[in-house]
Every structure is written in C-alpha cells, then in structure tokens.
C-alpha cells in the first residue's frame, strides 16, 4: 500500500551552482516583470486592463482543474446573468483574487487568509460540500480514480497538515533566509503548498492565488495583474510532472524553480504582447470615436466589458438610452463591433478585444 508523503520543512537546500543559475534567471524574470508593470502603470486604460487580466487568469487557472468555461462565455454571462457551474467557478476565482488583494492590508498571508479565500473559491461550486474554509481532517489523494491504491500522489496525513502549514507560513512571511529571490521563493511556496494539499478540494486554485499575493506583498508587483496560470496550462503535464518530482526523498527543487521562473518570463512576454495589441486597438477606436462625436467613455466601457448592451453603455457613460444607441451604432460602423440578431436587448460583441486577450 502506498504511504502518505511528508515533505521536509522549509527552507530548502541547494548547491551553490544551482543557486547561481536560479538567481541569474530570476534577474531576467524581474526585468520582464518591471517592463510589464511599467507599461501597465502608464496605460490610460489601466483600470480596464486590471479587470481583463484578472478575468483571463481566472479562466486559465480553473481550466487547469478541468473547468470548461471560455473567456467569451464568462464575459457574456456578465450581461445575460446566465451561469453554469464552470462559470461560477471562474467568478469565484475573480472574487477571491479581489478580496485577497484587499485583505493584504489587514491580514498576513496565513491560515486566516487561506481559509477566507478557500470559502470564496468553493462557494456554490464543485467541492462546496468538502469543508470549505477548513483544513482537511481525512486523508486525500490525487489520482485517476476514487481508489487510493490508484493514487499518483498521497499528501501528508491530516495530523501533520497544520504543522507543515505553520512552517510554510513562517517561510512566506520571510522568517527564513535562503538567499533566493522572491520569484524563486514563490515557486518554493507554490510547490510546498500543493505538496501539503491542505484542503479536500480547491488546492490548485488557492495555491495559484497565493503566488500573486506573495509577489504583491513583497513589492514585485503593485496590483493583481500578472498571473502565471496561462503558461502553466500550456505545459500542464510538465507542471504536474515537476510538482510530483518534489514528492520523494530527493525532491528536485532546482528543476521546479527554474521551470517556474522560465514560465514567468514566457508569461511576461505574452502579457507585454497583449498589452501592445490592446493599447493599439484602444487608440484606434478612440480616434474614430472622436471623429464621430462619440464620448471616449464609451470606448472605455467596452474595454471593461467587451460584450455589452445599450443599457450598460447608458449607465456607464451617463447618457440617455437613445444617445447610447447612437454611440454604439457609430462603433458598429467600424466593423469591429457585432450585434446579435435579437430585436430586443441585443448584445454587442467586441471580438477583437477577446482575440487580443487570447
């Protein structure tokens, strides 16, 4: 019978060459993140972009866990109010990011924060009956079936969870010095959290939110805007494989940390490219709007919600229904906005923005 795995306490130990290799790549990753941060801070649609990137992360992170909702479906549900379990899970993730960021001002990254975010993640979603907001009291496992003998990984026994989490909390709050940079430490934190697997469900989603909160808490980022889940989802089996390589008597931390840093660099490149495309699209539409006497706030509104109705524009821009309709009809003429074929309550779709986010 397979046994539960109990990881060593943090900090980890690395040889000098591994430490040098990691620090060198971390320096490259920091430079990329600083460029992305700077571009975002200077953007005239910064607030709109914050919302788009948070939503994109929520779709990507839940996708790793098997959720099927697409970015387009989630955006459309905001207008129609129609939701299924997959969309609910994405919405929960967005809310957990928002609340986690706000709570950093008053709560350290700790069990108290984990429990509050865990409840949000499982709210009215799959796993809602699996002790939301509480560490597990029974043995869990990861595997292709519901039989523990088929498990690919059996996390620590429940009696060891709080002790291991206590050690992780001290590491998160920088009580140990291991000479690693904050991105490498985020990799260690994520790897250890997923190895402990302290909850019956939602560990992956919460673990990926902790990454962003840790980087914000240590001033690597200023807002919840940079997320690594899209890159992890691209190489999902490598992600899981390298996590599993931490779960033996000789955990391969060097390989995991370097993979995490490389994923950060790749994701930063993707985000910089997305930002450039979105900024160009915004400038083009604003220029057109100015020519047609359409308020710039209309363009800002559709960058906030790329699927929208006349009533939404009316409220966001602060104009009459007829004026909002005129503004939208003007934008439809650009060939970038497409209405559906309903006679009432039409939903207009800004596909170019959706494509840029993809």
Secondary structure by P-SEA (a helix, b strand, c coil): cbbbbbbccccccccaaaaaaaaaaaaaaaaaaaaaaaaaaaccaaaaaaaaaaaaaaaaaaaaacccccaaaaaaaaaaccccaaaaaaaaaaaaaaaaaaacccccccaaaaaaaaaaaacccccccccccccccbbbbbcccccccccccccccccaaaaaaaaaaaaaaccccccccaaaaaaaaaaaaaaacccccaaaaaaaaaaaaaaaaacccccccccaaaaaaaaaaaaaaaaaaacccccaaaaaaaaaaaaaaaaaaaaaaaaaaaaaaaaaaaaaaaaacccaaaaaaaaacccccaaaaaaaacccaaaaaaaaaaaaaaccccccccccbbbbbaaaaaaaac
